Amino acid sequence: MEFVIKKHKSSSKWKNTASLEAQFNCHVIFAGPNKTPWNIEPHRTETNWAIVVKNFCNP
């Protein structure tokens, strides 16, 4: 995750880090190698964990 932060933190889309982290954690816990690619999307704004999981990591 550190690499991703360093590489993209200057992007204008890098504002909702809580949502990015929730998506990442959801993919790590539930998707693993079974979902490719992991669509970690900065425009997603929902950070409620239950909603993130319910929507397959990309609410």
Backbone atoms as SQL, in Angstrom:
CREATE TABLE atoms (id INTEGER PRIMARY KEY, chain TEXT, resi INTEGER, resn TEXT, atom TEXT, x REAL, y REAL, z REAL);
INSERT INTO atoms VALUES
  (1, 'A', 1, 'MET', 'N', 0.832, -1.196, 0.000),
  (2, 'A', 1, 'MET', 'CA', 0.000, 0.000, 0.000),
  (3, 'A', 1, 'MET', 'C', 0.871, 1.252, 0.000),
  (4, 'A', 2, 'GLU', 'N', 2.003, 1.209, 0.655),
  (5, 'A', 2, 'GLU', 'CA', 2.899, 2.366, 0.693),
  (6, 'A', 2, 'GLU', 'C', 3.286, 2.817, -0.711),
  (7, 'A', 3, 'PHE', 'N', 3.579, 1.859, -1.591),
  (8, 'A', 3, 'PHE', 'CA', 3.954, 2.183, -2.966),
  (9, 'A', 3, 'PHE', 'C', 2.821, 2.922, -3.674),
  (10, 'A', 4, 'VAL', 'N', 1.614, 2.459, -3.480),
  (11, 'A', 4, 'VAL', 'CA', 0.459, 3.075, -4.118),
  (12, 'A', 4, 'VAL', 'C', 0.290, 4.506, -3.634),
  (13, 'A', 5, 'ILE', 'N', 0.427, 4.715, -2.337),
  (14, 'A', 5, 'ILE', 'CA', 0.294, 6.056, -1.774),
  (15, 'A', 5, 'ILE', 'C', 1.362, 6.978, -2.350),
  (16, 'A', 6, 'LYS', 'N', 2.610, 6.554, -2.339),
  (17, 'A', 6, 'LYS', 'CA', 3.689, 7.387, -2.860),
  (18, 'A', 6, 'LYS', 'C', 3.486, 7.725, -4.332),
  (19, 'A', 7, 'LYS', 'N', 3.019, 6.746, -5.090),
  (20, 'A', 7, 'LYS', 'CA', 2.864, 6.937, -6.532),
  (21, 'A', 7, 'LYS', 'C', 1.687, 7.848, -6.887),
  (22, 'A', 8, 'HIS', 'N', 0.601, 7.787, -6.124),
  (23, 'A', 8, 'HIS', 'CA', -0.620, 8.460, -6.535),
  (24, 'A', 8, 'HIS', 'C', -1.112, 9.579, -5.617),
  (25, 'A', 9, 'LYS', 'N', -0.414, 9.877, -4.550),
  (26, 'A', 9, 'LYS', 'CA', -0.944, 10.853, -3.587),
  (27, 'A', 9, 'LYS', 'C', -1.098, 12.259, -4.148),
  (28, 'A', 10, 'SER', 'N', -0.421, 12.591, -5.228),
  (29, 'A', 10, 'SER', 'CA', -0.558, 13.926, -5.815),
  (30, 'A', 10, 'SER', 'C', -1.724, 14.014, -6.799),
  (31, 'A', 11, 'SER', 'N', -2.390, 12.908, -7.061),
  (32, 'A', 11, 'SER', 'CA', -3.529, 12.900, -7.974),
  (33, 'A', 11, 'SER', 'C', -4.696, 13.687, -7.384),
  (34, 'A', 12, 'SER', 'N', -5.415, 14.389, -8.236),
  (35, 'A', 12, 'SER', 'CA', -6.578, 15.146, -7.770),
  (36, 'A', 12, 'SER', 'C', -7.681, 14.215, -7.275),
  (37, 'A', 13, 'LYS', 'N', -7.638, 12.940, -7.650),
  (38, 'A', 13, 'LYS', 'CA', -8.648, 11.972, -7.230),
  (39, 'A', 13, 'LYS', 'C', -8.306, 11.323, -5.886),
  (40, 'A', 14, 'TRP', 'N', -7.141, 11.619, -5.344),
  (41, 'A', 14, 'TRP', 'CA', -6.669, 10.982, -4.119),
  (42, 'A', 14, 'TRP', 'C', -7.173, 11.769, -2.913),
  (43, 'A', 15, 'LYS', 'N', -8.468, 11.712, -2.664),
  (44, 'A', 15, 'LYS', 'CA', -9.032, 12.460, -1.549),
  (45, 'A', 15, 'LYS', 'C', -9.721, 11.559, -0.546),
  (46, 'A', 16, 'ASN', 'N', -10.398, 10.551, -1.020),
  (47, 'A', 16, 'ASN', 'CA', -11.185, 9.700, -0.139),
  (48, 'A', 16, 'ASN', 'C', -10.395, 8.439, 0.213),
  (49, 'A', 17, 'THR', 'N', -9.362, 8.603, 0.997),
  (50, 'A', 17, 'THR', 'CA', -8.498, 7.470, 1.310),
  (51, 'A', 17, 'THR', 'C', -9.202, 6.399, 2.140),
  (52, 'A', 18, 'ALA', 'N', -10.217, 6.787, 2.919),
  (53, 'A', 18, 'ALA', 'CA', -10.955, 5.787, 3.703),
  (54, 'A', 18, 'ALA', 'C', -11.668, 4.814, 2.775),
  (55, 'A', 19, 'SER', 'N', -12.248, 5.315, 1.697),
  (56, 'A', 19, 'SER', 'CA', -12.920, 4.449, 0.729),
  (57, 'A', 19, 'SER', 'C', -11.911, 3.557, 0.010),
  (58, 'A', 20, 'LEU', 'N', -10.771, 4.113, -0.366),
  (59, 'A', 20, 'LEU', 'CA', -9.736, 3.329, -1.028),
  (60, 'A', 20, 'LEU', 'C', -9.256, 2.197, -0.121),
  (61, 'A', 21, 'GLU', 'N', -9.058, 2.516, 1.136),
  (62, 'A', 21, 'GLU', 'CA', -8.597, 1.499, 2.084),
  (63, 'A', 21, 'GLU', 'C', -9.653, 0.422, 2.290),
  (64, 'A', 22, 'ALA', 'N', -10.928, 0.820, 2.384),
  (65, 'A', 22, 'ALA', 'CA', -12.001, -0.156, 2.564),
  (66, 'A', 22, 'ALA', 'C', -12.085, -1.089, 1.357),
  (67, 'A', 23, 'GLN', 'N', -11.965, -0.531, 0.151),
  (68, 'A', 23, 'GLN', 'CA', -11.990, -1.356, -1.057),
  (69, 'A', 23, 'GLN', 'C', -10.813, -2.327, -1.080),
  (70, 'A', 24, 'PHE', 'N', -9.633, -1.824, -0.755),
  (71, 'A', 24, 'PHE', 'CA', -8.440, -2.656, -0.748),
  (72, 'A', 24, 'PHE', 'C', -8.579, -3.806, 0.251),
  (73, 'A', 25, 'ASN', 'N', -8.985, -3.473, 1.476),
  (74, 'A', 25, 'ASN', 'CA', -9.135, -4.496, 2.508),
  (75, 'A', 25, 'ASN', 'C', -10.184, -5.531, 2.122),
  (76, 'A', 26, 'CYS', 'N', -11.263, -5.090, 1.527),
  (77, 'A', 26, 'CYS', 'CA', -12.307, -6.005, 1.078),
  (78, 'A', 26, 'CYS', 'C', -11.758, -6.979, 0.041),
  (79, 'A', 27, 'HIS', 'N', -10.992, -6.467, -0.913),
  (80, 'A', 27, 'HIS', 'CA', -10.406, -7.332, -1.935),
  (81, 'A', 27, 'HIS', 'C', -9.417, -8.326, -1.317),
  (82, 'A', 28, 'VAL', 'N', -8.620, -7.869, -0.383),
  (83, 'A', 28, 'VAL', 'CA', -7.652, -8.752, 0.268),
  (84, 'A', 28, 'VAL', 'C', -8.371, -9.873, 1.013),
  (85, 'A', 29, 'ILE', 'N', -9.410, -9.525, 1.763),
  (86, 'A', 29, 'ILE', 'CA', -10.103, -10.495, 2.600),
  (87, 'A', 29, 'ILE', 'C', -10.998, -11.433, 1.785),
  (88, 'A', 30, 'PHE', 'N', -11.729, -10.906, 0.815),
  (89, 'A', 30, 'PHE', 'CA', -12.750, -11.699, 0.149),
  (90, 'A', 30, 'PHE', 'C', -12.423, -12.116, -1.286),
  (91, 'A', 31, 'ALA', 'N', -11.743, -11.291, -2.026),
  (92, 'A', 31, 'ALA', 'CA', -11.540, -11.589, -3.452),
  (93, 'A', 31, 'ALA', 'C', -10.268, -12.377, -3.712),
  (94, 'A', 32, 'GLY', 'N', -9.183, -11.953, -3.085),
  (95, 'A', 32, 'GLY', 'CA', -7.900, -12.620, -3.301),
  (96, 'A', 32, 'GLY', 'C', -7.602, -12.770, -4.780),
  (97, 'A', 33, 'PRO', 'N', -7.035, -13.885, -5.179),
  (98, 'A', 33, 'PRO', 'CA', -6.681, -14.079, -6.579),
  (99, 'A', 33, 'PRO', 'C', -7.881, -14.449, -7.454),
  (100, 'A', 34, 'ASN', 'N', -9.058, -14.606, -6.852),
  (101, 'A', 34, 'ASN', 'CA', -10.233, -15.009, -7.612),
  (102, 'A', 34, 'ASN', 'C', -10.871, -13.874, -8.399),
  (103, 'A', 35, 'LYS', 'N', -10.505, -12.641, -8.087),
  (104, 'A', 35, 'LYS', 'CA', -11.054, -11.504, -8.807),
  (105, 'A', 35, 'LYS', 'C', -9.904, -10.720, -9.410),
  (106, 'A', 36, 'THR', 'N', -9.884, -10.673, -10.728),
  (107, 'A', 36, 'THR', 'CA', -8.837, -9.930, -11.416),
  (108, 'A', 36, 'THR', 'C', -9.480, -9.079, -12.489),
  (109, 'A', 37, 'PRO', 'N', -9.217, -7.800, -12.544),
  (110, 'A', 37, 'PRO', 'CA', -8.379, -7.043, -11.613),
  (111, 'A', 37, 'PRO', 'C', -9.161, -6.617, -10.377),
  (112, 'A', 38, 'TRP', 'N', -8.421, -6.160, -9.407),
  (113, 'A', 38, 'TRP', 'CA', -9.041, -5.543, -8.243),
  (114, 'A', 38, 'TRP', 'C', -9.308, -4.097, -8.628),
  (115, 'A', 39, 'ASN', 'N', -10.514, -3.722, -8.786),
  (116, 'A', 39, 'ASN', 'CA', -10.839, -2.357, -9.190),
  (117, 'A', 39, 'ASN', 'C', -10.936, -1.460, -7.954),
  (118, 'A', 40, 'ILE', 'N', -9.797, -0.924, -7.567),
  (119, 'A', 40, 'ILE', 'CA', -9.755, 0.015, -6.445),
  (120, 'A', 40, 'ILE', 'C', -9.969, 1.398, -7.068),
  (121, 'A', 41, 'GLU', 'N', -11.152, 1.961, -6.846),
  (122, 'A', 41, 'GLU', 'CA', -11.553, 3.147, -7.585),
  (123, 'A', 41, 'GLU', 'C', -11.667, 4.372, -6.681),
  (124, 'A', 42, 'PRO', 'N', -10.908, 5.420, -6.974),
  (125, 'A', 42, 'PRO', 'CA', -10.887, 6.598, -6.110),
  (126, 'A', 42, 'PRO', 'C', -12.187, 7.387, -6.101),
  (127, 'A', 43, 'HIS', 'N', -13.038, 7.222, -7.110),
  (128, 'A', 43, 'HIS', 'CA', -14.282, 7.992, -7.127),
  (129, 'A', 43, 'HIS', 'C', -15.363, 7.396, -6.228),
  (130, 'A', 44, 'ARG', 'N', -15.135, 6.192, -5.713),
  (131, 'A', 44, 'ARG', 'CA', -16.106, 5.574, -4.803),
  (132, 'A', 44, 'ARG', 'C', -16.071, 6.309, -3.472),
  (133, 'A', 45, 'THR', 'N', -17.225, 6.665, -2.955),
  (134, 'A', 45, 'THR', 'CA', -17.247, 7.480, -1.738),
  (135, 'A', 45, 'THR', 'C', -17.772, 6.744, -0.505),
  (136, 'A', 46, 'GLU', 'N', -18.412, 5.619, -0.676),
  (137, 'A', 46, 'GLU', 'CA', -18.982, 4.897, 0.460),
  (138, 'A', 46, 'GLU', 'C', -17.882, 4.250, 1.295),
  (139, 'A', 47, 'THR', 'N', -17.882, 4.477, 2.576),
  (140, 'A', 47, 'THR', 'CA', -16.866, 3.874, 3.428),
  (141, 'A', 47, 'THR', 'C', -17.466, 2.950, 4.488),
  (142, 'A', 48, 'ASN', 'N', -18.777, 2.758, 4.483),
  (143, 'A', 48, 'ASN', 'CA', -19.412, 1.839, 5.417),
  (144, 'A', 48, 'ASN', 'C', -19.017, 0.422, 5.024),
  (145, 'A', 49, 'TRP', 'N', -18.354, -0.289, 5.924),
  (146, 'A', 49, 'TRP', 'CA', -17.793, -1.617, 5.624),
  (147, 'A', 49, 'TRP', 'C', -18.844, -2.585, 5.119),
  (148, 'A', 50, 'ALA', 'N', -20.007, -2.629, 5.737),
  (149, 'A', 50, 'ALA', 'CA', -21.056, -3.564, 5.323),
  (150, 'A', 50, 'ALA', 'C', -21.502, -3.299, 3.889),
  (151, 'A', 51, 'ILE', 'N', -21.598, -2.050, 3.516),
  (152, 'A', 51, 'ILE', 'CA', -22.005, -1.703, 2.149),
  (153, 'A', 51, 'ILE', 'C', -20.899, -2.035, 1.155),
  (154, 'A', 52, 'VAL', 'N', -19.660, -1.806, 1.537),
  (155, 'A', 52, 'VAL', 'CA', -18.528, -2.157, 0.672),
  (156, 'A', 52, 'VAL', 'C', -18.553, -3.648, 0.381),
  (157, 'A', 53, 'VAL', 'N', -18.700, -4.462, 1.396),
  (158, 'A', 53, 'VAL', 'CA', -18.709, -5.918, 1.230),
  (159, 'A', 53, 'VAL', 'C', -19.932, -6.363, 0.427),
  (160, 'A', 54, 'LYS', 'N', -21.094, -5.812, 0.766),
  (161, 'A', 54, 'LYS', 'CA', -22.340, -6.177, 0.077),
  (162, 'A', 54, 'LYS', 'C', -22.243, -5.926, -1.427),
  (163, 'A', 55, 'ASN', 'N', -21.511, -4.887, -1.801),
  (164, 'A', 55, 'ASN', 'CA', -21.375, -4.519, -3.213),
  (165, 'A', 55, 'ASN', 'C', -20.091, -5.059, -3.841),
  (166, 'A', 56, 'PHE', 'N', -19.625, -6.168, -3.324),
  (167, 'A', 56, 'PHE', 'CA', -18.452, -6.864, -3.880),
  (168, 'A', 56, 'PHE', 'C', -17.212, -5.985, -3.969),
  (169, 'A', 57, 'CYS', 'N', -17.015, -5.187, -2.939),
  (170, 'A', 57, 'CYS', 'CA', -15.821, -4.356, -2.726),
  (171, 'A', 57, 'CYS', 'C', -15.813, -3.052, -3.503),
  (172, 'A', 58, 'ASN', 'N', -16.786, -2.815, -4.366),
  (173, 'A', 58, 'ASN', 'CA', -16.828, -1.573, -5.132),
  (174, 'A', 58, 'ASN', 'C', -18.243, -0.972, -5.100),
  (175, 'A', 59, 'PRO', 'N', -18.563, -0.357, -3.964),
  (176, 'A', 59, 'PRO', 'CA', -19.917, 0.215, -3.830),
  (177, 'A', 59, 'PRO', 'C', -20.124, 1.429, -4.719);
